Amino acid sequence: MNSAIVLLFAVAAMLCGYVFYSKFIATKILALDNSRPTPAHTMKDGIDYVPTNKYVLWGHHFTSVAGAAPIIGPAIAVIWGWVPAIIWVVVGTIFMAGVHDMSAIWASMRNRGQSIGSIAGTVMGTRVRSLMMVVIFLLLLMVNAVFGVAIANMMIKTPSAVLPVWGALVVAFIIGQCIYRYNMNLVWVSIIGVTALYGLIYLGPMFPIVLPETVMGLPDNAVWILILFAYAAIASLLPVWMLLQPRDYINGLQLFVGLILLYAAIFIGTPNIVAPAVNTALPADTPSLLSLIHI
């Protein structure tokens, strides 16, 4: 199968989902109203509730939803062939992930920026709130564990990636200051920020960072996981405009640059997909695809 044809199908499906299905959800189900003030305005505190430029906010949400399912999910699904992986990304995004994320943000905005757990408590009672909070905690713990292990292994196997990854946080912090504290032009800040990110990628192989195999009796992957968890704790306590929003925004721009280059390469080179559409030669211990989707 020619990869360009598959890409055209995926892009067309995404556009149809955006133009038709998301419009139906927005107007008929969620009844979005631009005249309603958001918690960022009604509860503005300069920390968690901050009025944000729509492009920065869009980049923040775009990068935030790129979690375990769209990143690790297709990598798992491709074991059964590239068709299940494509279905996972395209159909799953349109009819499940997109609706879920959009509805969660809508519900929070309509309820003074509360979390789903708090909203559940308001609607269904304190017991439901407690149960939801436990479920959310366990889910977040699972997601953090998966990403912690994956990123720690990546930093061990690819020392050249350590400088770009952690340097991006410094770039994001500076961008946050430029946008919110000094009100600098967003276009120029974005261009300089993306250039800095790719500059860090260039410098990464020149200055690889490798931890000792053991630190205070802990293996290097455990040390990286602890460092990542410490970063997550610190980032969650900082004002959202200082690190989280500019980090997601500038990384979102970098993602789009990568996507544009990737799409252009596919359309120019039009390579064939060498993986089987549906893989029937699975290892003996491979679980059923249907049971995995059900889970």
Buried (B, 14 or more C-beta within 10 A) or exposed (E): EEBBEBBEEBEEBBEEBEEEBBEEBEEEEBEEEEEEEBBBEEEEEEEEBBEBBEBBBBBBBBBBBBBBBBEBBBEBBBBBBBBBBBBBBBBBBBEEBBBEBBBBBBBBBBBBBBBBBBBBBEEEEEEBBEBBBEEBEEEEEEBBEBBBBEBBBBBBEBBBBBBBBBBBBEBBBBBBBBBBEEEBEBEEBBEBBBEBBEEBBEEBEEEEEEBEEEEEEEBBBBBBBBBBEEEBEEBEEEBBBBBBBBBBBBBBBBBEEEEEEEEEEBEEEEEEBEEEEEBEEEEEEEEEBEEBEEE
